[in-house]
Amino acid sequence: MTQVLPQLLLPQSWRQHLQGEFDLPYMLKLLEFLQQQQAQGKVIYPELKNVFSAFEKTPFDQLKVVILGQDPYHGEGQAQGLSFSVPKGIKTPPSLVNMYKELHSDVDLHIPAHGNLEPWAQQGVLLLNAVLTVEQQQAASHQGQGWEVFTDQVISVINQHCDHVVFLLWGAYAQRKGKMIDANKHLVLSAPHPSPLSAYRGFFGCRHFSKANQYLQQWHKTPIDWQC
């Protein structure tokens, strides 16, 4: 199983909190599922080496903000292991376009010509999807296989062991997943999803990016430079 999803891909700063998950039945079942998918010749996104990219880019002890997504992009070249983000050279997805619009309105961001959010991750923004893999061109195809249990544990560990983290929960799915978060210990900001289907219902004008930075500064943390 380890050849499918090596534990070593989970960086040390996170492994000390999540190592035990890899011995639990749900994770062994998930690894078996991924191995079966590979054996059947199915294409999985992101590349397995990038499944834990969010954790690699944002070490546990540098965590400031969590942006919770749902599934990786399922189109070729899109998924890179960071929620909402795509590599440079890939067309910016509609939800991220709307995030950029809100950033422009909120903090006067110059809207980038790309969708690569790695600069956010490198400043302590955990770009976490609830499900970490997907089959090519099969949206939500890996839901219910165990990733949700793992990412629930990620949120629980952050909630328990970190102080004054900002959680950006956009859409009903993210808000349900974030119910365990202690709002007395962290800042929880909720809004409709930035999807074109819902952004006009309250995502635009939510000012979450400036509110996040105000909170970080309140607790003597360096604010996020949202410019990519």
BAFI-3210 file (N, C-alpha, C; in Angstrom, 3 decimals, decimal comma, padded with zeros to 6 digits):
// residues 228
n [1|2|3|4|5|6|7|8|9|10|11|12|13|14|15|16|17|18|19|20|21|22|23|24|25|26|27|28|29|30|31|32|33|34|35|36|37|38|39|40|41|42|43|44|45|46|47|48|49|50|51|52|53|54|55|56|57|58|59|60|61|62|63|64|65|66|67|68|69|70|71|72|73|74|75|76|77|78|79|80|81|82|83|84|85|86|87|88|89|90|91|92|93|94|95|96|97|98|99|100|101|102|103|104|105|106|107|108|109|110|111|112|113|114|115|116|117|118|119|120|121|122|123|124|125|126|127|128|129|130|131|132|133|134|135|136|137|138|139|140|141|142|143|144|145|146|147|148|149|150|151|152|153|154|155|156|157|158|159|160|161|162|163|164|165|166|167|168|169|170|171|172|173|174|175|176|177|178|179|180|181|182|183|184|185|186|187|188|189|190|191|192|193|194|195|196|197|198|199|200|201|202|203|204|205|206|207|208|209|210|211|212|213|214|215|216|217|218|219|220|221|222|223|224|225|226|227|228]
n.u [000,809|001,990|003,390|001,544|000,576|002,751|003,582|005,611|005,264|003,743|004,580|007,008|006,230|003,482|003,123|003,633|001,297|-000,607|000,198|-000,782|-003,165|-002,695|-002,585|-005,105|-008,249|-009,938|-008,169|-006,420|-008,230|-008,821|-006,321|-006,139|-008,246|-007,262|-005,049|-006,309|-007,623|-005,450|-004,445|-006,396|-005,881|-006,800|-006,755|-005,562|-006,086|-004,782|-001,440|000,015|002,265|001,730|-000,399|-000,356|000,387|-000,627|000,027|002,763|003,477|002,573|003,706|002,907|003,491|003,504|001,028|-001,707|-004,125|-006,980|-008,342|-011,064|-011,785|-013,610|-013,355|-010,590|-009,721|-010,838|-009,962|-007,482|-004,220|-005,006|-005,356|-003,365|-003,001|-003,739|-006,382|-008,666|-006,630|-004,685|-002,040|000,293|-000,364|-002,593|-006,030|-007,708|-009,966|-013,587|-014,584|-012,303|-011,754|-013,834|-013,064|-010,769|-011,977|-013,362|-011,185|-009,970|-011,892|-011,978|-009,321|-007,978|-006,593|-004,456|-005,635|-004,469|-003,001|-003,047|-003,759|-002,373|-001,959|000,136|001,852|000,213|-000,043|002,589|002,800|001,398|-001,229|-003,408|-004,467|-006,886|-008,489|-011,492|-011,637|-008,985|-008,202|-009,158|-010,830|-009,860|-011,802|-014,096|-016,058|-016,120|-015,637|-014,128|-015,270|-016,478|-014,741|-012,960|-011,280|-012,581|-012,768|-010,111|-009,471|-011,245|-010,008|-007,659|-008,659|-009,606|-007,217|-005,913|-007,743|-007,501|-004,738|-003,634|-003,575|-005,702|-006,335|-007,513|-010,427|-011,792|-014,809|-016,586|-019,618|-022,167|-021,209|-018,528|-019,064|-020,555|-018,582|-016,873|-018,009|-017,013|-015,131|-013,789|-015,108|-014,499|-011,858|-010,685|-010,970|-013,843|-015,054|-017,818|-019,438|-021,390|-020,507|-017,832|-018,488|-019,844|-022,548|-023,401|-022,002|-023,041|-024,812|-023,821|-021,128|-019,575|-018,567|-018,178|-015,767|-013,774|-011,030|-009,699|-010,725|-009,612|-006,888|-006,966|-007,635|-005,415|-003,404|-004,327|-003,673|-000,991|000,289|001,880|000,268|-001,428|-000,083|-002,003|-001,583|-000,833]
n.v [-001,201|001,190|002,043|003,279|005,530|006,993|007,314|009,014|011,237|012,953|015,728|016,167|018,002|017,824|015,121|014,264|014,771|013,400|010,891|008,492|008,050|006,605|003,987|003,177|001,488|002,791|004,311|002,390|001,060|003,096|003,447|000,984|001,213|003,281|001,977|-000,016|001,550|002,550|000,115|-000,535|001,184|003,766|007,329|009,434|012,433|014,959|014,344|011,596|012,238|014,793|014,818|015,515|018,170|020,564|020,355|020,203|022,702|024,370|024,364|022,888|024,415|026,946|027,716|029,813|030,486|028,738|027,621|026,066|023,696|021,462|019,193|017,993|019,568|018,054|018,102|017,786|018,659|020,544|020,091|020,501|019,822|021,789|023,575|025,273|026,272|026,450|025,405|027,755|028,821|027,342|027,847|030,174|028,992|029,405|029,892|030,780|033,040|034,641|034,830|036,362|038,710|039,540|039,928|042,063|044,050|044,106|044,359|045,783|044,275|043,551|041,877|038,714|037,153|034,475|031,345|030,356|029,645|029,240|031,182|032,064|029,725|029,408|031,364|030,534|029,801|027,278|025,385|023,487|020,711|018,811|016,252|014,476|013,346|012,522|010,973|011,286|013,522|012,781|014,042|014,376|011,699|010,293|010,720|009,753|007,649|007,750|009,938|012,146|011,537|011,621|014,349|015,586|014,922|016,366|018,991|018,846|018,472|020,901|022,646|021,876|022,057|024,409|028,017|030,807|030,696|031,477|030,454|030,024|029,478|028,575|028,193|025,640|023,023|023,270|024,665|022,847|020,934|022,349|022,558|021,595|023,384|025,504|028,456|030,318|030,192|030,417|032,278|032,100|032,414|032,638|032,225|032,349|030,051|030,824|030,133|030,790|030,261|030,960|033,113|035,696|035,734|036,587|036,076|037,919|040,938|040,021|040,448|038,848|038,518|040,854|040,898|038,594|039,304|041,447|040,141|038,433|040,338|041,421|039,442|039,597|038,490|038,114|039,634|038,234|038,542|038,923|039,146|037,534]
n.w [000,000|000,675|-001,528|-003,054|-001,666|-000,062|003,349|003,964|002,431|003,862|005,623|008,295|010,304|010,356|010,542|013,111|014,408|012,951|012,292|013,394|012,059|009,764|010,379|010,906|010,287|008,329|006,798|005,759|004,154|002,379|001,115|-000,110|-001,919|-003,578|-004,630|-006,099|-007,982|-009,397|-010,410|-012,199|-014,181|-014,059|-014,161|-011,707|-009,955|-007,729|-009,085|-007,403|-005,927|-005,206|-003,508|-000,805|-000,896|000,196|002,869|002,745|001,748|003,717|006,712|009,903|012,200|011,222|010,548|009,790|008,526|007,335|004,367|003,243|000,879|-001,361|-003,342|-005,366|-008,501|-011,527|-014,121|-016,719|-015,743|-013,876|-010,992|-008,116|-005,541|-003,779|-002,420|-004,511|-006,121|-009,154|-011,398|-012,868|-016,186|-016,566|-017,131|-015,063|-012,688|-012,402|-009,724|-008,392|-009,892|-008,952|-006,289|-006,610|-007,532|-005,258|-003,567|-004,894|-004,524|-001,735|-000,615|-002,486|-004,382|-007,104|-009,812|-010,575|-013,508|-013,444|-011,715|-009,522|-006,247|-004,540|-003,251|-001,143|000,394|001,230|003,072|005,233|004,802|004,810|002,258|002,012|000,789|001,319|000,324|-001,045|-003,452|-006,859|-009,631|-013,029|-014,885|-013,540|-011,490|-007,963|-007,525|-005,652|-003,263|-000,037|000,411|002,450|002,750|003,850|006,538|007,314|006,782|008,485|010,857|010,534|010,763|013,372|014,798|014,278|015,461|018,105|018,791|017,850|018,079|017,592|014,794|011,530|010,015|006,900|005,693|003,107|001,679|002,140|002,508|003,439|005,760|007,276|007,680|009,255|011,737|014,117|015,020|017,478|018,114|019,979|020,324|017,872|014,768|012,941|009,804|007,780|004,620|001,549|-001,114|-003,424|-006,019|-009,304|-009,199|-006,687|-005,590|-005,632|-003,617|-001,257|-000,954|-002,405|-001,131|001,436|002,666|003,782|003,547|004,387|006,974|008,021|008,092|009,861|012,206|012,531|012,937|015,288|017,047|017,000|014,776|011,607|008,893|005,972|002,775|000,188|-002,477|-005,454]
ca.u [000,000|002,780|003,855|000,479|000,504|003,760|003,430|006,675|004,824|003,196|005,767|007,222|005,496|002,114|003,133|003,617|-000,088|-001,504|000,828|-001,623|-004,276|-002,322|-002,733|-006,513|-008,921|-010,458|-007,065|-005,971|-009,241|-008,627|-005,120|-006,476|-009,069|-006,390|-004,244|-007,192|-007,831|-004,231|-004,339|-007,374|-005,415|-007,500|-005,901|-005,941|-005,577|-003,529|-000,435|000,120|003,335|001,215|-001,614|-000,190|001,055|-001,076|000,769|004,166|003,646|002,191|004,060|001,946|003,830|003,385|-000,362|-002,446|-005,448|-007,417|-009,393|-011,542|-012,464|-014,312|-012,696|-009,622|-010,175|-010,723|-009,476|-006,049|-003,301|-005,551|-005,162|-001,982|-002,996|-004,095|-007,765|-008,956|-005,441|-004,228|-000,709|000,399|-000,567|-003,929|-007,058|-008,206|-011,333|-014,581|-014,662|-011,117|-011,985|-014,671|-012,236|-009,935|-012,835|-013,592|-009,912|-009,788|-012,813|-011,722|-007,982|-007,405|-005,670|-004,330|-006,067|-003,403|-003,345|-002,897|-004,503|-001,479|-002,055|001,253|002,331|-000,603|000,324|003,914|002,670|000,645|-002,630|-003,602|-005,472|-007,252|-009,708|-012,039|-011,255|-007,660|-007,963|-010,332|-010,545|-009,915|-013,098|-015,185|-016,193|-016,553|-015,570|-013,462|-015,982|-016,958|-013,741|-012,163|-010,562|-013,301|-012,410|-008,756|-009,442|-011,898|-008,983|-006,782|-009,328|-009,636|-005,869|-005,690|-008,618|-007,031|-003,330|-003,238|-004,314|-005,998|-006,313|-008,684|-011,045|-012,683|-015,736|-017,434|-020,594|-022,748|-020,374|-017,411|-019,595|-020,864|-017,324|-016,204|-018,817|-016,248|-014,156|-014,090|-015,128|-013,937|-010,401|-010,286|-011,922|-014,553|-015,770|-018,649|-020,080|-021,700|-019,378|-017,511|-018,966|-020,759|-023,933|-023,769|-021,176|-023,823|-025,698|-023,167|-019,659|-019,128|-018,823|-017,962|-014,535|-013,094|-009,570|-009,271|-011,079|-008,596|-005,654|-007,200|-007,581|-004,026|-002,670|-004,814|-002,948|000,441|000,784|002,073|-000,884|-001,174|-000,037|-002,876|-001,212|-000,092]
ca.v [000,000|002,400|002,529|004,109|006,806|006,866|008,154|010,010|012,451|013,854|016,320|015,866|018,909|017,311|013,688|014,016|014,858|012,610|009,604|007,380|007,842|005,697|002,612|002,935|000,738|003,609|004,727|001,197|000,827|004,150|003,127|-000,152|001,764|003,996|000,974|-000,654|002,514|002,532|-001,169|-000,503|002,141|005,043|008,488|010,075|013,799|015,340|013,291|011,106|012,951|016,102|014,663|016,233|019,449|021,611|020,200|020,491|024,147|025,091|023,596|022,996|025,480|028,250|027,814|031,010|030,534|027,539|027,797|024,701|023,345|020,181|018,153|018,485|019,712|016,766|018,281|017,568|019,744|021,527|019,822|020,521|019,514|022,983|023,920|026,430|026,693|025,718|025,856|028,787|028,288|026,745|028,875|030,376|028,484|030,455|030,240|031,559|034,351|035,401|035,139|037,497|039,897|039,965|040,466|043,393|044,957|044,141|044,815|046,443|043,349|043,503|040,533|038,020|036,494|033,032|030,859|029,635|030,225|028,808|032,234|032,051|028,545|029,618|032,332|029,958|029,554|025,874|025,267|022,104|020,091|017,762|015,020|014,830|012,775|012,398|010,354|012,205|013,813|012,173|014,901|013,797|010,236|009,695|011,031|008,602|006,581|007,879|011,205|013,078|011,199|012,135|015,815|015,946|014,819|017,525|020,156|018,629|018,700|022,348|023,241|021,534|022,332|025,741|029,146|031,992|030,414|031,941|029,454|030,590|028,404|029,102|027,211|024,789|021,847|023,678|025,076|021,625|020,282|023,173|022,716|021,220|024,425|026,335|029,854|031,157|030,041|030,754|033,098|031,338|033,302|031,860|032,951|031,471|029,611|031,776|029,664|031,702|029,954|031,429|034,222|036,917|035,608|037,063|035,983|039,267|041,870|039,418|041,061|037,867|038,614|041,921|040,498|037,628|040,015|042,225|039,195|038,012|041,449|041,541|038,448|039,849|037,638|038,819|039,428|037,577|039,321|038,154|039,326|036,397]
ca.w [000,000|000,813|-002,813|-003,607|-000,956|000,990|004,522|004,000|001,753|004,875|006,253|009,705|011,202|010,424|010,818|014,551|014,853|012,115|011,975|013,805|011,135|008,688|010,855|011,194|009,215|007,237|005,934|005,036|003,122|001,379|000,356|-000,968|-002,994|-004,510|-005,320|-007,079|-009,052|-010,203|-011,096|-013,287|-015,171|-013,959|-013,898|-010,452|-009,728|-008,362|-009,064|-006,032|-005,213|-004,790|-002,708|000,459|-001,158|001,122|004,121|002,457|001,545|004,934|007,902|011,002|013,141|010,556|010,112|010,204|007,901|006,628|003,367|003,056|-000,361|-001,314|-004,130|-006,351|-009,884|-012,209|-015,481|-016,901|-015,436|-012,947|-009,568|-007,631|-004,119|-003,019|-002,736|-005,363|-006,864|-010,345|-011,800|-013,894|-017,517|-016,597|-017,007|-013,713|-012,554|-012,106|-008,302|-008,062|-010,499|-008,022|-005,118|-006,992|-007,591|-003,882|-003,082|-005,502|-003,844|-000,297|-000,246|-003,661|-005,025|-008,559|-010,174|-011,316|-014,775|-013,213|-010,559|-008,625|-004,902|-003,698|-002,338|000,067|001,186|001,800|004,169|006,334|004,446|004,459|001,202|002,309|000,277|002,174|-000,354|-001,569|-004,777|-007,728|-010,915|-014,159|-015,511|-012,760|-010,318|-006,685|-007,646|-004,500|-002,024|000,711|000,461|003,672|002,876|004,733|007,913|007,524|006,841|009,753|011,891|010,333|011,354|014,815|015,319|014,240|016,467|019,447|019,089|017,391|018,645|016,786|013,352|010,800|009,140|005,898|005,345|002,034|001,226|003,174|002,758|004,302|007,062|008,032|008,055|010,251|012,946|015,310|015,356|018,650|017,683|021,042|020,248|016,506|014,024|011,921|008,899|006,870|003,527|000,425|-001,923|-004,494|-007,317|-010,004|-008,837|-005,350|-005,107|-005,489|-002,451|-000,046|-000,963|-002,753|-000,036|002,756|003,187|004,630|003,455|005,290|008,338|008,443|008,435|011,084|013,324|012,709|013,539|016,664|017,839|016,774|013,717|010,352|008,006|004,692|001,531|-000,691|-003,883|-006,032]
c.u [000,853|003,294|002,801|000,494|001,487|003,514|004,457|006,299|004,191|004,363|005,808|006,374|004,039|002,081|003,038|002,199|-001,000|-000,978|-000,096|-002,756|-003,957|-002,381|-004,197|-007,210|-009,407|-009,349|-006,515|-006,944|-009,101|-007,405|-005,362|-007,317|-008,197|-005,516|-005,068|-007,444|-006,631|-004,136|-005,293|-007,007|-006,102|-006,517|-006,436|-005,297|-005,726|-002,586|-000,184|001,223|002,869|-000,013|-001,537|000,505|000,641|-000,284|002,253|004,405|003,392|002,519|003,106|002,233|003,784|001,952|-001,042|-003,900|-005,732|-008,526|-009,823|-012,295|-013,078|-013,552|-011,608|-010,301|-009,933|-010,307|-007,961|-005,243|-003,781|-005,130|-003,682|-001,902|-003,299|-005,512|-007,829|-007,812|-005,203|-002,844|-000,781|000,295|-001,908|-004,957|-007,586|-009,657|-012,310|-014,658|-013,475|-011,187|-012,806|-013,941|-011,345|-010,745|-013,094|-012,313|-009,657|-010,661|-012,426|-010,388|-007,229|-006,330|-005,645|-004,624|-005,001|-003,925|-003,220|-003,670|-003,673|-001,442|-000,928|001,798|001,500|-000,169|001,655|003,911|001,832|-000,827|-002,753|-004,771|-005,917|-008,560|-010,171|-011,692|-009,986|-007,331|-009,279|-009,904|-010,710|-011,327|-014,285|-015,328|-016,711|-016,435|-014,889|-014,091|-016,440|-015,991|-012,823|-011,443|-011,253|-012,977|-011,030|-008,762|-010,257|-010,874|-007,980|-007,384|-009,355|-008,287|-005,544|-006,484|-008,055|-005,655|-002,835|-004,079|-004,519|-005,749|-007,598|-009,168|-012,013|-013,538|-016,761|-018,345|-021,006|-021,861|-019,241|-017,914|-019,989|-019,584|-016,617|-016,953|-018,051|-015,328|-014,655|-013,972|-014,660|-012,413|-009,852|-011,317|-012,526|-015,392|-016,507|-019,295|-020,529|-020,435|-019,106|-017,883|-019,868|-022,227|-024,361|-023,031|-021,991|-024,776|-025,024|-021,677|-019,060|-019,540|-018,585|-016,711|-013,745|-011,583|-009,028|-009,592|-010,064|-007,323|-005,812|-007,092|-006,147|-003,203|-003,066|-004,054|-001,453|001,069|000,912|000,884|-000,455|-001,118|-000,798|-002,534|-000,395|000,725]
c.v [001,267|002,924|003,418|005,490|006,793|007,821|009,285|011,291|013,440|014,420|016,099|016,737|018,479|015,862|013,404|014,073|013,863|011,215|008,428|007,071|006,754|004,231|002,241|002,264|001,595|004,011|003,540|000,865|001,851|003,857|001,952|000,312|002,462|003,029|000,272|000,268|002,549|001,245|-001,254|000,515|003,484|006,158|009,208|011,456|014,155|014,138|012,885|011,805|014,300|016,019|015,474|017,581|020,546|021,566|020,503|021,993|024,938|024,233|023,884|024,194|026,872|028,549|029,066|030,990|029,180|027,936|026,399|024,556|021,965|019,069|018,769|018,695|018,401|016,887|018,140|018,822|020,723|021,292|019,816|020,282|020,670|023,392|025,240|026,815|025,825|026,228|027,003|028,143|027,590|027,863|028,956|029,911|029,572|030,851|031,098|032,947|035,222|035,719|036,338|038,795|040,444|040,535|041,860|044,417|045,171|044,783|045,421|045,583|043,573|042,073|039,847|037,415|034,975|032,649|030,103|030,319|029,780|029,920|032,349|030,914|028,748|030,649|031,797|029,762|028,099|025,771|023,805|021,712|019,008|016,383|015,323|014,219|012,695|011,665|011,378|012,274|013,160|012,945|014,115|012,275|009,554|010,120|009,741|007,443|006,679|009,199|012,158|012,815|011,769|013,662|016,349|015,931|015,970|018,753|020,040|018,920|020,194|023,034|023,050|022,104|023,706|026,809|030,216|031,769|030,948|030,820|030,166|029,457|028,947|027,999|026,261|023,592|022,193|024,031|023,878|020,967|021,056|023,333|022,414|022,337|025,267|027,804|030,813|031,161|030,495|031,700|032,262|032,305|032,450|032,761|031,942|031,126|030,635|031,299|030,700|031,463|030,604|032,677|035,485|036,867|036,037|036,827|037,331|040,224|041,296|039,962|040,121|038,049|039,716|041,571|039,487|038,340|040,865|041,334|038,750|039,106|041,652|040,602|038,461|038,846|038,462|038,578|038,767|038,619|038,513|038,294|038,141|036,848]
c.w [000,000|-000,516|-003,476|-002,971|000,203|002,152|004,524|003,265|002,721|005,675|007,763|010,620|011,373|010,880|012,308|015,110|014,149|011,792|012,272|012,857|010,107|009,096|011,101|010,014|008,052|006,266|005,143|003,906|002,004|000,510|-000,585|-002,162|-004,037|-005,306|-006,391|-008,270|-009,990|-011,033|-012,281|-014,367|-015,135|-013,604|-012,669|-010,380|-008,253|-008,451|-007,613|-005,241|-004,684|-003,895|-001,421|000,275|-000,185|002,420|003,928|002,367|002,822|006,148|009,066|011,893|012,514|010,132|010,676|009,747|007,267|005,646|002,942|001,741|-000,249|-002,025|-004,994|-007,705|-010,621|-013,670|-015,556|-016,572|-014,386|-011,498|-009,202|-006,126|-003,216|-003,399|-003,495|-006,304|-008,090|-010,724|-012,801|-015,272|-017,692|-016,376|-015,579|-013,612|-012,098|-010,633|-007,883|-008,706|-009,552|-006,726|-005,411|-007,049|-006,185|-003,271|-003,635|-004,797|-002,389|000,052|-001,426|-004,324|-006,530|-008,988|-011,031|-012,610|-014,666|-011,959|-009,547|-007,260|-003,972|-002,799|-001,064|000,975|001,905|002,924|005,328|006,074|003,995|003,481|001,162|001,634|001,245|001,646|-001,145|-002,921|-005,550|-008,994|-012,025|-014,751|-014,797|-011,450|-009,114|-006,642|-006,462|-003,182|-001,355|000,816|001,681|003,838|003,835|006,200|008,243|007,668|008,016|010,890|011,771|011,007|012,871|015,457|015,342|015,342|017,871|019,757|018,629|018,088|017,586|015,292|012,736|009,883|008,203|005,348|004,355|001,513|002,330|003,509|003,720|005,694|007,908|008,526|009,172|011,551|014,223|015,809|016,527|018,260|018,773|021,006|018,905|015,893|012,909|011,090|007,868|005,837|002,486|-000,358|-003,031|-005,892|-007,979|-009,656|-007,533|-004,876|-004,840|-004,301|-001,155|000,020|-001,343|-001,640|001,344|003,446|004,111|004,640|004,377|006,744|008,879|008,883|009,690|012,314|013,590|013,382|014,999|017,598|017,509|015,794|012,437|009,435|006,689|003,598|000,488|-002,158|-004,378|-007,235]
res [m|t|q|v|l|p|q|l|l|l|p|q|s|w|r|q|h|l|q|g|e|f|d|l|p|y|m|l|k|l|l|e|f|l|q|q|q|q|a|q|g|k|v|i|y|p|e|l|k|n|v|f|s|a|f|e|k|t|p|f|d|q|l|k|v|v|i|l|g|q|d|p|y|h|g|e|g|q|a|q|g|l|s|f|s|v|p|k|g|i|k|t|p|p|s|l|v|n|m|y|k|e|l|h|s|d|v|d|l|h|i|p|a|h|g|n|l|e|p|w|a|q|q|g|v|l|l|l|n|a|v|l|t|v|e|q|q|q|a|a|s|h|q|g|q|g|w|e|v|f|t|d|q|v|i|s|v|i|n|q|h|c|d|h|v|v|f|l|l|w|g|a|y|a|q|r|k|g|k|m|i|d|a|n|k|h|l|v|l|s|a|p|h|p|s|p|l|s|a|y|r|g|f|f|g|c|r|h|f|s|k|a|n|q|y|l|q|q|w|h|k|t|p|i|d|w|q|c]
***
